[in-house]
Amino acid sequence: MAEHIHCLIIGSGPAGYTAAVYAARANMKPVLYTGNQPGGQLTITTDVENYPGYPNGIGGPEMMMDFQAQAERFGTEVRYSMITKVDFSGPVHKVWAEDGTEIHADTVIISTGASAKWLGIDKEKFFAENGGGVSACAVCDGFFFKGQEVAVVGAGDTASEEALYLANLCPKVHLIVRRDEMRASKIMQKRVLAKENIIIHWNSNTKELVGDKKLTSIKIENNKTNELTELPVTGFFVAIGHKPNTGIFKDWLDMDSTGYLITKADSSKTNVPGVFASGDAQDNVYRQAVTAAGTGCMAALDAERYLGEQGIV
Ligand code: NDP
């Protein structure tokens, strides 16, 4: 027997929990599936200082516990499980959880987020998860490295943006580029090249992150000459792209070539009526907790209107 609900929210980052707060307060009785990283990407950051309302900053995991508590306070049912399959072919949206539970949802809010890509080298994850000086978000964590020498790896628009952001805070920013050219848009390349305190290391790969509890330097290798160089950086920013967590929707929803869900202008509506997208799963430009929360709110309001238009609640 399938379970029938009015509003299913998939994902538990700022977008999902904000959608849940609004949906629960609108009496839509939302059920939220957390996915396999309850709390989302913020649970692997340390302090969050740019989310309004926390004048002294707050730990990422703690902030997400606050989000959850607020959503639950109004009656959101939170389930620690994954949604593994969907069928959006009819007016009732069919969804399956990993334990086989079949859910028929009048509305679905997708807030599955995106995952930063990592290099996969030794100590990278450890430093990233323990405030050791490795991060995938300069806007989030760059401030902690003010006045220090740092490195960014990557050569796209994100890496360029991160390097430029850091160059205003740090005396020296090393940009580690694996080829002899950058993928970033011409204008971003121009800005990076014009910035005096950004030093580009072409044809270079990061070989080692040095340090015990915290990063003290990195070793990079020139892949043409095999020359090894040690850079005395205390911050290492990985900006080699993100991957939206949208694979299970590919047969049903419009997405761009990299998998970001496409929403209709000025709304959270996808191409399937009753299915809405919010947060990083549909945003490859801003990717901030506060913008994700904003689009989560939009999705809940759009879902509420949809239920009203269909005469469901
Ligand atoms: P991209 O996929 O565009 O770039 C990833 C970069 O990381 C590439 O230069 C790639 O190198 C490099 N890279 C990938 N894997 C490795 C690795 N293992 N080691 C070293 N380097 C690696 O991702 P972005 O996040 O930069 O951008 C994603 C999309 O978002 C783009 O369309 C971009 O234009 C857009 N964007 C737009 C912004 C804006 O408009 N303000 C801001 C940020 C992003 P290589 O080139 O050799 O493959």
py3Dmol code that shows the C-alpha trace and the ligand (Angstrom):
import py3Dmol

protein = """\
ATOM      1  CA  MET A   1       0.000   0.000   0.000  1.00  0.00           C
ATOM      2  CA  ALA A   2       1.399   3.365  -0.978  1.00  0.00           C
ATOM      3  CA  GLU A   3       1.364   6.188   1.515  1.00  0.00           C
ATOM      4  CA  HIS A   4      -0.395   9.329   0.279  1.00  0.00           C
ATOM      5  CA  ILE A   5       0.917  12.725   1.388  1.00  0.00           C
ATOM      6  CA  HIS A   6       0.408  16.325   0.321  1.00  0.00           C
ATOM      7  CA  CYS A   7       4.000  17.474   0.342  1.00  0.00           C
ATOM      8  CA  LEU A   8       7.222  15.538   0.112  1.00  0.00           C
ATOM      9  CA  ILE A   9      10.491  17.383   0.602  1.00  0.00           C
ATOM     10  CA  ILE A  10      13.648  15.648  -0.555  1.00  0.00           C
ATOM     11  CA  GLY A  11      16.787  16.956   1.100  1.00  0.00           C
ATOM     12  CA  SER A  12      17.734  18.482   4.436  1.00  0.00           C
ATOM     13  CA  GLY A  13      19.911  21.514   3.754  1.00  0.00           C
ATOM     14  CA  PRO A  14      18.786  25.116   4.209  1.00  0.00           C
ATOM     15  CA  ALA A  15      16.454  24.850   1.189  1.00  0.00           C
ATOM     16  CA  GLY A  16      14.704  21.681   2.371  1.00  0.00           C
ATOM     17  CA  TYR A  17      14.227  22.795   5.971  1.00  0.00           C
ATOM     18  CA  THR A  18      13.047  26.272   4.967  1.00  0.00           C
ATOM     19  CA  ALA A  19      10.525  24.694   2.597  1.00  0.00           C
ATOM     20  CA  ALA A  20       9.474  22.472   5.509  1.00  0.00           C
ATOM     21  CA  VAL A  21       8.934  25.411   7.886  1.00  0.00           C
ATOM     22  CA  TYR A  22       6.683  27.137   5.357  1.00  0.00           C
ATOM     23  CA  ALA A  23       4.864  23.982   4.264  1.00  0.00           C
ATOM     24  CA  ALA A  24       4.230  22.855   7.840  1.00  0.00           C
ATOM     25  CA  ARG A  25       2.934  26.268   8.875  1.00  0.00           C
ATOM     26  CA  ALA A  26       0.611  26.168   5.838  1.00  0.00           C
ATOM     27  CA  ASN A  27      -0.795  22.870   7.141  1.00  0.00           C
ATOM     28  CA  MET A  28       0.580  20.853   4.221  1.00  0.00           C
ATOM     29  CA  LYS A  29       1.880  18.194   6.652  1.00  0.00           C
ATOM     30  CA  PRO A  30       5.246  17.850   4.944  1.00  0.00           C
ATOM     31  CA  VAL A  31       7.357  14.735   5.131  1.00  0.00           C
ATOM     32  CA  LEU A  32      11.071  15.415   4.680  1.00  0.00           C
ATOM     33  CA  TYR A  33      13.604  12.793   3.656  1.00  0.00           C
ATOM     34  CA  THR A  34      17.065  13.826   4.824  1.00  0.00           C
ATOM     35  CA  GLY A  35      19.198  11.920   2.323  1.00  0.00           C
ATOM     36  CA  ASN A  36      22.483  10.368   3.360  1.00  0.00           C
ATOM     37  CA  GLN A  37      24.025  13.596   4.675  1.00  0.00           C
ATOM     38  CA  PRO A  38      21.417  14.968   7.097  1.00  0.00           C
ATOM     39  CA  GLY A  39      21.859  18.742   7.214  1.00  0.00           C
ATOM     40  CA  GLY A  40      23.629  18.839   3.862  1.00  0.00           C
ATOM     41  CA  GLN A  41      26.872  20.555   2.907  1.00  0.00           C
ATOM     42  CA  LEU A  42      26.867  22.893   5.917  1.00  0.00           C
ATOM     43  CA  THR A  43      27.510  19.968   8.206  1.00  0.00           C
ATOM     44  CA  ILE A  44      31.016  19.758   6.790  1.00  0.00           C
ATOM     45  CA  THR A  45      31.845  23.414   7.315  1.00  0.00           C
ATOM     46  CA  THR A  46      33.016  24.847  10.591  1.00  0.00           C
ATOM     47  CA  ASP A  47      31.782  28.344  11.433  1.00  0.00           C
ATOM     48  CA  VAL A  48      29.094  30.107   9.413  1.00  0.00           C
ATOM     49  CA  GLU A  49      29.419  33.867   9.741  1.00  0.00           C
ATOM     50  CA  ASN A  50      27.441  35.125   6.771  1.00  0.00           C
ATOM     51  CA  TYR A  51      23.971  33.793   7.615  1.00  0.00           C
ATOM     52  CA  PRO A  52      21.866  36.706   8.877  1.00  0.00           C
ATOM     53  CA  GLY A  53      20.566  36.345  12.401  1.00  0.00           C
ATOM     54  CA  TYR A  54      23.697  34.874  13.951  1.00  0.00           C
ATOM     55  CA  PRO A  55      25.738  37.958  14.895  1.00  0.00           C
ATOM     56  CA  ASN A  56      28.474  35.875  16.516  1.00  0.00           C
ATOM     57  CA  GLY A  57      28.524  33.182  13.834  1.00  0.00           C
ATOM     58  CA  ILE A  58      27.478  29.584  14.402  1.00  0.00           C
ATOM     59  CA  GLY A  59      28.838  26.134  13.671  1.00  0.00           C
ATOM     60  CA  GLY A  60      27.450  24.648  10.438  1.00  0.00           C
ATOM     61  CA  PRO A  61      26.158  21.431  12.098  1.00  0.00           C
ATOM     62  CA  GLU A  62      24.586  23.417  14.947  1.00  0.00           C
ATOM     63  CA  MET A  63      22.866  25.756  12.513  1.00  0.00           C
ATOM     64  CA  MET A  64      21.366  22.827  10.653  1.00  0.00           C
ATOM     65  CA  MET A  65      20.085  21.377  13.947  1.00  0.00           C
ATOM     66  CA  ASP A  66      18.340  24.725  14.517  1.00  0.00           C
ATOM     67  CA  PHE A  67      16.817  24.540  11.029  1.00  0.00           C
ATOM     68  CA  GLN A  68      15.551  21.034  11.746  1.00  0.00           C
ATOM     69  CA  ALA A  69      14.141  21.948  15.161  1.00  0.00           C
ATOM     70  CA  GLN A  70      12.253  24.850  13.623  1.00  0.00           C
ATOM     71  CA  ALA A  71      10.794  22.638  10.892  1.00  0.00           C
ATOM     72  CA  GLU A  72       9.788  19.964  13.418  1.00  0.00           C
ATOM     73  CA  ARG A  73       8.246  22.499  15.759  1.00  0.00           C
ATOM     74  CA  PHE A  74       5.500  23.062  13.197  1.00  0.00           C
ATOM     75  CA  GLY A  75       4.932  19.374  12.549  1.00  0.00           C
ATOM     76  CA  THR A  76       7.335  18.393   9.758  1.00  0.00           C
ATOM     77  CA  GLU A  77       7.972  14.663   9.825  1.00  0.00           C
ATOM     78  CA  VAL A  78      11.682  14.092   9.296  1.00  0.00           C
ATOM     79  CA  ARG A  79      12.786  10.690   8.032  1.00  0.00           C
ATOM     80  CA  TYR A  80      16.446   9.674   8.003  1.00  0.00           C
ATOM     81  CA  SER A  81      16.390   7.908   4.707  1.00  0.00           C
ATOM     82  CA  MET A  82      17.103   8.314   1.002  1.00  0.00           C
ATOM     83  CA  ILE A  83      14.697   8.650  -1.877  1.00  0.00           C
ATOM     84  CA  THR A  84      16.062   6.340  -4.537  1.00  0.00           C
ATOM     85  CA  LYS A  85      13.502   6.385  -7.345  1.00  0.00           C
ATOM     86  CA  VAL A  86      10.759   8.633  -8.694  1.00  0.00           C
ATOM     87  CA  ASP A  87       8.017   8.369 -11.306  1.00  0.00           C
ATOM     88  CA  PHE A  88       6.632  11.758 -12.310  1.00  0.00           C
ATOM     89  CA  SER A  89       4.473  10.496 -15.173  1.00  0.00           C
ATOM     90  CA  GLY A  90       1.092  11.229 -13.583  1.00  0.00           C
ATOM     91  CA  PRO A  91      -0.669  13.873 -11.495  1.00  0.00           C
ATOM     92  CA  VAL A  92       0.223  11.955  -8.351  1.00  0.00           C
ATOM     93  CA  HIS A  93       3.979  11.818  -8.042  1.00  0.00           C
ATOM     94  CA  LYS A  94       5.297   8.396  -7.143  1.00  0.00           C
ATOM     95  CA  VAL A  95       8.417   8.172  -5.067  1.00  0.00           C
ATOM     96  CA  TRP A  96      10.265   5.272  -3.451  1.00  0.00           C
ATOM     97  CA  ALA A  97      12.506   5.374  -0.386  1.00  0.00           C
ATOM     98  CA  GLU A  98      15.515   3.106   0.067  1.00  0.00           C
ATOM     99  CA  ASP A  99      13.569   0.746   2.379  1.00  0.00           C
ATOM    100  CA  GLY A 100      10.993   0.212  -0.400  1.00  0.00           C
ATOM    101  CA  THR A 101       8.343   2.558   1.041  1.00  0.00           C
ATOM    102  CA  GLU A 102       6.196   3.864  -1.811  1.00  0.00           C
ATOM    103  CA  ILE A 103       4.886   7.385  -1.429  1.00  0.00           C
ATOM    104  CA  HIS A 104       2.301   9.152  -3.556  1.00  0.00           C
ATOM    105  CA  ALA A 105       2.813  12.893  -3.162  1.00  0.00           C
ATOM    106  CA  ASP A 106       0.595  15.671  -4.471  1.00  0.00           C
ATOM    107  CA  THR A 107       3.612  17.973  -4.454  1.00  0.00           C
ATOM    108  CA  VAL A 108       7.330  17.275  -4.353  1.00  0.00           C
ATOM    109  CA  ILE A 109       9.952  19.831  -3.369  1.00  0.00           C
ATOM    110  CA  ILE A 110      13.426  18.871  -4.494  1.00  0.00           C
ATOM    111  CA  SER A 111      16.212  20.254  -2.311  1.00  0.00           C
ATOM    112  CA  THR A 112      18.820  17.595  -2.875  1.00  0.00           C
ATOM    113  CA  GLY A 113      21.697  20.065  -3.118  1.00  0.00           C
ATOM    114  CA  ALA A 114      25.015  19.625  -4.775  1.00  0.00           C
ATOM    115  CA  SER A 115      28.255  18.084  -3.698  1.00  0.00           C
ATOM    116  CA  ALA A 116      31.619  19.743  -4.092  1.00  0.00           C
ATOM    117  CA  LYS A 117      34.079  17.706  -6.056  1.00  0.00           C
ATOM    118  CA  TRP A 118      37.279  16.891  -4.198  1.00  0.00           C
ATOM    119  CA  LEU A 119      40.714  15.968  -5.455  1.00  0.00           C
ATOM    120  CA  GLY A 120      40.743  12.748  -3.459  1.00  0.00           C
ATOM    121  CA  ILE A 121      44.244  13.205  -2.055  1.00  0.00           C
ATOM    122  CA  ASP A 122      45.451  12.255   1.427  1.00  0.00           C
ATOM    123  CA  LYS A 123      44.279  14.404   4.377  1.00  0.00           C
ATOM    124  CA  GLU A 124      41.967  16.474   2.153  1.00  0.00           C
ATOM    125  CA  LYS A 125      38.756  15.206   3.752  1.00  0.00           C
ATOM    126  CA  PHE A 126      40.259  15.175   7.243  1.00  0.00           C
ATOM    127  CA  PHE A 127      41.341  18.826   7.049  1.00  0.00           C
ATOM    128  CA  ALA A 128      38.044  19.844   5.431  1.00  0.00           C
ATOM    129  CA  GLU A 129      35.932  18.213   8.134  1.00  0.00           C
ATOM    130  CA  ASN A 130      38.030  19.334  11.082  1.00  0.00           C
ATOM    131  CA  GLY A 131      38.747  22.995  10.396  1.00  0.00           C
ATOM    132  CA  GLY A 132      42.250  22.071   9.285  1.00  0.00           C
ATOM    133  CA  GLY A 133      42.527  24.607   6.479  1.00  0.00           C
ATOM    134  CA  VAL A 134      40.873  22.863   3.532  1.00  0.00           C
ATOM    135  CA  SER A 135      37.585  24.156   2.175  1.00  0.00           C
ATOM    136  CA  ALA A 136      35.425  24.040  -0.927  1.00  0.00           C
ATOM    137  CA  CYS A 137      33.965  27.519  -0.396  1.00  0.00           C
ATOM    138  CA  ALA A 138      36.036  30.698  -0.163  1.00  0.00           C
ATOM    139  CA  VAL A 139      33.022  32.913   0.441  1.00  0.00           C
ATOM    140  CA  CYS A 140      32.111  30.737   3.443  1.00  0.00           C
ATOM    141  CA  ASP A 141      35.546  30.176   4.938  1.00  0.00           C
ATOM    142  CA  GLY A 142      37.918  32.691   3.330  1.00  0.00           C
ATOM    143  CA  PHE A 143      37.573  35.179   6.147  1.00  0.00           C
ATOM    144  CA  PHE A 144      39.293  32.779   8.550  1.00  0.00           C
ATOM    145  CA  PHE A 145      42.414  33.038   6.390  1.00  0.00           C
ATOM    146  CA  LYS A 146      42.613  36.820   6.317  1.00  0.00           C
ATOM    147  CA  GLY A 147      46.270  37.906   6.164  1.00  0.00           C
ATOM    148  CA  GLN A 148      47.495  34.378   5.395  1.00  0.00           C
ATOM    149  CA  GLU A 149      48.974  32.817   2.270  1.00  0.00           C
ATOM    150  CA  VAL A 150      46.495  30.479   0.569  1.00  0.00           C
ATOM    151  CA  ALA A 151      46.036  28.351  -2.546  1.00  0.00           C
ATOM    152  CA  VAL A 152      43.097  27.623  -4.816  1.00  0.00           C
ATOM    153  CA  VAL A 153      42.971  24.616  -7.122  1.00  0.00           C
ATOM    154  CA  GLY A 154      40.882  24.746 -10.303  1.00  0.00           C
ATOM    155  CA  ALA A 155      40.675  26.902 -13.406  1.00  0.00           C
ATOM    156  CA  GLY A 156      36.991  27.524 -14.012  1.00  0.00           C
ATOM    157  CA  ASP A 157      34.774  30.461 -13.075  1.00  0.00           C
ATOM    158  CA  THR A 158      34.413  29.190  -9.517  1.00  0.00           C
ATOM    159  CA  ALA A 159      38.170  28.939  -8.977  1.00  0.00           C
ATOM    160  CA  SER A 160      38.605  32.397 -10.494  1.00  0.00           C
ATOM    161  CA  GLU A 161      35.921  33.881  -8.270  1.00  0.00           C
ATOM    162  CA  GLU A 162      37.380  32.215  -5.204  1.00  0.00           C
ATOM    163  CA  ALA A 163      40.909  33.383  -6.049  1.00  0.00           C
ATOM    164  CA  LEU A 164      39.701  36.961  -6.597  1.00  0.00           C
ATOM    165  CA  TYR A 165      37.692  36.904  -3.373  1.00  0.00           C
ATOM    166  CA  LEU A 166      40.678  35.617  -1.426  1.00  0.00           C
ATOM    167  CA  ALA A 167      43.054  38.067  -3.106  1.00  0.00           C
ATOM    168  CA  ASN A 168      41.205  40.873  -1.321  1.00  0.00           C
ATOM    169  CA  LEU A 169      41.795  39.208   2.044  1.00  0.00           C
ATOM    170  CA  CYS A 170      45.154  37.508   1.688  1.00  0.00           C
ATOM    171  CA  PRO A 171      48.611  38.783   0.748  1.00  0.00           C
ATOM    172  CA  LYS A 172      49.295  35.940  -1.678  1.00  0.00           C
ATOM    173  CA  VAL A 173      46.947  33.535  -3.475  1.00  0.00           C
ATOM    174  CA  HIS A 174      48.382  30.635  -5.458  1.00  0.00           C
ATOM    175  CA  LEU A 175      46.141  29.373  -8.236  1.00  0.00           C
ATOM    176  CA  ILE A 176      46.977  25.820  -9.221  1.00  0.00           C
ATOM    177  CA  VAL A 177      45.943  25.050 -12.791  1.00  0.00           C
ATOM    178  CA  ARG A 178      46.436  21.584 -14.201  1.00  0.00           C
ATOM    179  CA  ARG A 179      46.722  22.646 -17.872  1.00  0.00           C
ATOM    180  CA  ASP A 180      48.411  25.548 -19.638  1.00  0.00           C
ATOM    181  CA  GLU A 181      45.113  27.375 -19.995  1.00  0.00           C
ATOM    182  CA  MET A 182      42.052  28.169 -17.937  1.00  0.00           C
ATOM    183  CA  ARG A 183      38.505  27.056 -18.565  1.00  0.00           C
ATOM    184  CA  ALA A 184      37.044  30.206 -16.966  1.00  0.00           C
ATOM    185  CA  SER A 185      35.255  32.839 -19.033  1.00  0.00           C
ATOM    186  CA  LYS A 186      37.569  35.347 -20.701  1.00  0.00           C
ATOM    187  CA  ILE A 187      36.512  38.181 -18.443  1.00  0.00           C
ATOM    188  CA  MET A 188      37.261  36.177 -15.308  1.00  0.00           C
ATOM    189  CA  GLN A 189      40.629  35.094 -16.694  1.00  0.00           C
ATOM    190  CA  LYS A 190      41.453  38.707 -17.407  1.00  0.00           C
ATOM    191  CA  ARG A 191      40.631  39.725 -13.859  1.00  0.00           C
ATOM    192  CA  VAL A 192      42.663  36.889 -12.389  1.00  0.00           C
ATOM    193  CA  LEU A 193      45.668  37.667 -14.573  1.00  0.00           C
ATOM    194  CA  ALA A 194      45.462  41.345 -13.695  1.00  0.00           C
ATOM    195  CA  LYS A 195      45.464  40.734  -9.949  1.00  0.00           C
ATOM    196  CA  GLU A 196      48.985  41.219  -8.702  1.00  0.00           C
ATOM    197  CA  ASN A 197      48.795  38.960  -5.670  1.00  0.00           C
ATOM    198  CA  ILE A 198      47.420  35.940  -7.557  1.00  0.00           C
ATOM    199  CA  ILE A 199      50.257  33.701  -8.671  1.00  0.00           C
ATOM    200  CA  ILE A 200      49.278  31.137 -11.272  1.00  0.00           C
ATOM    201  CA  HIS A 201      51.054  27.786 -11.322  1.00  0.00           C
ATOM    202  CA  TRP A 202      50.361  26.364 -14.790  1.00  0.00           C
ATOM    203  CA  ASN A 203      50.522  22.635 -15.610  1.00  0.00           C
ATOM    204  CA  SER A 204      50.519  21.822 -11.936  1.00  0.00           C
ATOM    205  CA  ASN A 205      48.947  19.171  -9.758  1.00  0.00           C
ATOM    206  CA  THR A 206      48.681  19.089  -5.993  1.00  0.00           C
ATOM    207  CA  LYS A 207      50.687  16.146  -4.729  1.00  0.00           C
ATOM    208  CA  GLU A 208      50.557  16.532  -0.969  1.00  0.00           C
ATOM    209  CA  LEU A 209      48.855  18.426   1.836  1.00  0.00           C
ATOM    210  CA  VAL A 210      51.415  18.880   4.597  1.00  0.00           C
ATOM    211  CA  GLY A 211      50.523  19.294   8.270  1.00  0.00           C
ATOM    212  CA  ASP A 212      49.413  17.349  11.293  1.00  0.00           C
ATOM    213  CA  LYS A 213      46.146  18.803  12.639  1.00  0.00           C
ATOM    214  CA  LYS A 214      46.268  21.861  10.395  1.00  0.00           C
ATOM    215  CA  LEU A 215      47.651  22.545   6.965  1.00  0.00           C
ATOM    216  CA  THR A 216      51.123  24.107   6.998  1.00  0.00           C
ATOM    217  CA  SER A 217      52.070  23.823   3.315  1.00  0.00           C
ATOM    218  CA  ILE A 218      51.310  22.009   0.073  1.00  0.00           C
ATOM    219  CA  LYS A 219      53.518  20.328  -2.484  1.00  0.00           C
ATOM    220  CA  ILE A 220      52.706  20.812  -6.135  1.00  0.00           C
ATOM    221  CA  GLU A 221      54.286  19.164  -9.152  1.00  0.00           C
ATOM    222  CA  ASN A 222      54.714  20.609 -12.612  1.00  0.00           C
ATOM    223  CA  ASN A 223      53.356  17.884 -14.879  1.00  0.00           C
ATOM    224  CA  LYS A 224      55.633  18.917 -17.765  1.00  0.00           C
ATOM    225  CA  THR A 225      58.936  19.146 -15.895  1.00  0.00           C
ATOM    226  CA  ASN A 226      58.131  17.014 -12.799  1.00  0.00           C
ATOM    227  CA  GLU A 227      59.537  19.824 -10.696  1.00  0.00           C
ATOM    228  CA  LEU A 228      58.224  19.795  -7.123  1.00  0.00           C
ATOM    229  CA  THR A 229      57.485  23.064  -5.315  1.00  0.00           C
ATOM    230  CA  GLU A 230      56.424  23.534  -1.707  1.00  0.00           C
ATOM    231  CA  LEU A 231      54.106  26.459  -1.032  1.00  0.00           C
ATOM    232  CA  PRO A 232      53.750  27.692   2.573  1.00  0.00           C
ATOM    233  CA  VAL A 233      49.964  28.007   2.574  1.00  0.00           C
ATOM    234  CA  THR A 234      47.631  27.554   5.525  1.00  0.00           C
ATOM    235  CA  GLY A 235      44.449  27.588   3.473  1.00  0.00           C
ATOM    236  CA  PHE A 236      43.682  25.324   0.510  1.00  0.00           C
ATOM    237  CA  PHE A 237      40.498  25.888  -1.487  1.00  0.00           C
ATOM    238  CA  VAL A 238      39.272  23.189  -3.810  1.00  0.00           C
ATOM    239  CA  ALA A 239      37.244  24.724  -6.645  1.00  0.00           C
ATOM    240  CA  ILE A 240      37.094  22.013  -9.262  1.00  0.00           C
ATOM    241  CA  GLY A 241      33.336  22.055  -9.686  1.00  0.00           C
ATOM    242  CA  HIS A 242      30.180  20.840  -8.012  1.00  0.00           C
ATOM    243  CA  LYS A 243      27.900  18.026  -8.908  1.00  0.00           C
ATOM    244  CA  PRO A 244      24.177  18.555  -8.343  1.00  0.00           C
ATOM    245  CA  ASN A 245      22.506  15.583  -6.687  1.00  0.00           C
ATOM    246  CA  THR A 246      19.843  15.172  -9.326  1.00  0.00           C
ATOM    247  CA  GLY A 247      20.603  11.810 -10.948  1.00  0.00           C
ATOM    248  CA  ILE A 248      17.295  10.165  -9.959  1.00  0.00           C
ATOM    249  CA  PHE A 249      15.311  12.886 -11.737  1.00  0.00           C
ATOM    250  CA  LYS A 250      17.038  12.705 -15.104  1.00  0.00           C
ATOM    251  CA  ASP A 251      14.235  10.797 -16.844  1.00  0.00           C
ATOM    252  CA  TRP A 252      11.601  13.303 -15.732  1.00  0.00           C
ATOM    253  CA  LEU A 253      12.915  16.789 -15.189  1.00  0.00           C
ATOM    254  CA  ASP A 254      14.601  19.327 -17.447  1.00  0.00           C
ATOM    255  CA  MET A 255      18.195  19.943 -16.441  1.00  0.00           C
ATOM    256  CA  ASP A 256      21.208  21.612 -17.986  1.00  0.00           C
ATOM    257  CA  SER A 257      24.165  19.722 -19.377  1.00  0.00           C
ATOM    258  CA  THR A 258      25.762  19.445 -15.922  1.00  0.00           C
ATOM    259  CA  GLY A 259      22.615  18.230 -14.176  1.00  0.00           C
ATOM    260  CA  TYR A 260      21.313  21.422 -12.550  1.00  0.00           C
ATOM    261  CA  LEU A 261      17.499  21.427 -12.547  1.00  0.00           C
ATOM    262  CA  ILE A 262      15.891  24.089 -14.686  1.00  0.00           C
ATOM    263  CA  THR A 263      13.132  26.132 -13.084  1.00  0.00           C
ATOM    264  CA  LYS A 264      10.684  28.451 -14.782  1.00  0.00           C
ATOM    265  CA  ALA A 265      11.492  32.169 -14.572  1.00  0.00           C
ATOM    266  CA  ASP A 266      10.821  33.779 -11.190  1.00  0.00           C
ATOM    267  CA  SER A 267       9.545  30.563  -9.652  1.00  0.00           C
ATOM    268  CA  SER A 268      10.595  27.162  -8.368  1.00  0.00           C
ATOM    269  CA  LYS A 269       8.432  25.312 -10.929  1.00  0.00           C
ATOM    270  CA  THR A 270      10.015  22.505 -12.904  1.00  0.00           C
ATOM    271  CA  ASN A 271       8.603  21.156 -16.172  1.00  0.00           C
ATOM    272  CA  VAL A 272       6.390  18.735 -14.181  1.00  0.00           C
ATOM    273  CA  PRO A 273       3.334  20.358 -12.540  1.00  0.00           C
ATOM    274  CA  GLY A 274       3.483  19.887  -8.769  1.00  0.00           C
ATOM    275  CA  VAL A 275       7.246  19.311  -8.678  1.00  0.00           C
ATOM    276  CA  PHE A 276       9.359  22.217  -7.462  1.00  0.00           C
ATOM    277  CA  ALA A 277      13.098  22.700  -7.168  1.00  0.00           C
ATOM    278  CA  SER A 278      15.074  24.746  -4.676  1.00  0.00           C
ATOM    279  CA  GLY A 279      18.581  25.225  -3.360  1.00  0.00           C
ATOM    280  CA  ASP A 280      21.824  24.159  -4.956  1.00  0.00           C
ATOM    281  CA  ALA A 281      20.155  21.428  -7.035  1.00  0.00           C
ATOM    282  CA  GLN A 282      18.960  24.274  -9.293  1.00  0.00           C
ATOM    283  CA  ASP A 283      21.557  26.989  -8.629  1.00  0.00           C
ATOM    284  CA  ASN A 284      25.088  26.907  -9.961  1.00  0.00           C
ATOM    285  CA  VAL A 285      25.665  30.620  -9.525  1.00  0.00           C
ATOM    286  CA  TYR A 286      25.017  31.783  -5.930  1.00  0.00           C
ATOM    287  CA  ARG A 287      25.180  28.546  -3.906  1.00  0.00           C
ATOM    288  CA  GLN A 288      24.831  30.208  -0.513  1.00  0.00           C
ATOM    289  CA  ALA A 289      22.865  28.956   2.495  1.00  0.00           C
ATOM    290  CA  VAL A 290      20.785  32.109   2.528  1.00  0.00           C
ATOM    291  CA  THR A 291      19.916  31.924  -1.171  1.00  0.00           C
ATOM    292  CA  ALA A 292      19.081  28.226  -0.798  1.00  0.00           C
ATOM    293  CA  ALA A 293      16.772  29.067   2.105  1.00  0.00           C
ATOM    294  CA  GLY A 294      15.107  31.743  -0.028  1.00  0.00           C
ATOM    295  CA  THR A 295      14.369  29.338  -2.841  1.00  0.00           C
ATOM    296  CA  GLY A 296      13.117  26.744  -0.325  1.00  0.00           C
ATOM    297  CA  CYS A 297      10.591  29.324   0.817  1.00  0.00           C
ATOM    298  CA  MET A 298       9.614  29.972  -2.823  1.00  0.00           C
ATOM    299  CA  ALA A 299       9.116  26.248  -3.441  1.00  0.00           C
ATOM    300  CA  ALA A 300       6.817  25.842  -0.430  1.00  0.00           C
ATOM    301  CA  LEU A 301       4.739  28.861  -1.471  1.00  0.00           C
ATOM    302  CA  ASP A 302       4.534  27.562  -5.051  1.00  0.00           C
ATOM    303  CA  ALA A 303       3.534  24.112  -3.761  1.00  0.00           C
ATOM    304  CA  GLU A 304       0.876  25.621  -1.500  1.00  0.00           C
ATOM    305  CA  ARG A 305      -0.592  27.563  -4.425  1.00  0.00           C
ATOM    306  CA  TYR A 306      -0.541  24.450  -6.577  1.00  0.00           C
ATOM    307  CA  LEU A 307      -2.446  22.450  -3.946  1.00  0.00           C
ATOM    308  CA  GLY A 308      -4.995  25.256  -3.721  1.00  0.00           C
ATOM    309  CA  GLU A 309      -5.393  25.451  -7.514  1.00  0.00           C
ATOM    310  CA  GLN A 310      -5.919  21.692  -7.702  1.00  0.00           C
ATOM    311  CA  GLY A 311      -8.474  21.880  -4.892  1.00  0.00           C
ATOM    312  CA  ILE A 312      -6.432  19.460  -2.789  1.00  0.00           C
ATOM    313  CA  VAL A 313      -6.119  21.512   0.419  1.00  0.00           C
TER     314      VAL A 313
END
"""
ligand_1 = """\
48
NDP
P 34.001 23.928 -14.168
O 33.611 22.523 -14.442
O 33.685 24.984 -15.160
O 35.580 23.994 -13.935
C 36.226 23.075 -13.125
C 37.700 23.393 -13.184
O 38.360 22.525 -12.273
C 38.303 23.165 -14.569
O 39.224 24.190 -14.851
C 39.015 21.836 -14.413
O 40.189 21.725 -15.158
C 39.403 21.859 -12.959
N 39.521 20.503 -12.438
C 38.600 19.520 -12.473
N 39.073 18.418 -11.857
C 40.321 18.734 -11.438
C 41.316 18.022 -10.753
N 41.131 16.748 -10.348
N 42.490 18.636 -10.491
C 42.699 19.916 -10.870
N 41.790 20.650 -11.525
C 40.601 20.059 -11.805
O 33.374 24.238 -12.708
P 33.047 25.627 -12.014
O 32.556 25.289 -10.660
O 34.176 26.541 -12.120
O 31.831 26.211 -12.855
C 30.653 25.445 -13.053
C 29.664 26.253 -13.877
O 29.190 27.339 -13.099
C 30.297 26.863 -15.130
O 29.357 26.841 -16.147
C 30.600 28.264 -14.709
O 30.656 29.163 -15.809
C 29.442 28.557 -13.771
N 29.812 29.585 -12.797
C 29.396 30.848 -13.068
C 29.729 31.852 -12.223
C 29.236 33.214 -12.536
O 28.615 33.394 -13.570
N 29.499 34.183 -11.697
C 30.525 31.648 -11.006
C 30.927 30.272 -10.843
C 30.561 29.295 -11.720
P 40.171 21.544 -16.760
O 39.838 22.888 -17.306
O 41.568 21.113 -17.046
O 39.148 20.498 -17.056
"""
view = py3Dmol.view(width=600, height=400)
view.addModel(protein, "pdb")
view.setStyle({"model": 0}, {"cartoon": {"style": "trace"}})
view.addModel(ligand_1, "xyz")
view.setStyle({"model": 1}, {"stick": {}})
view.zoomTo()
view.show()
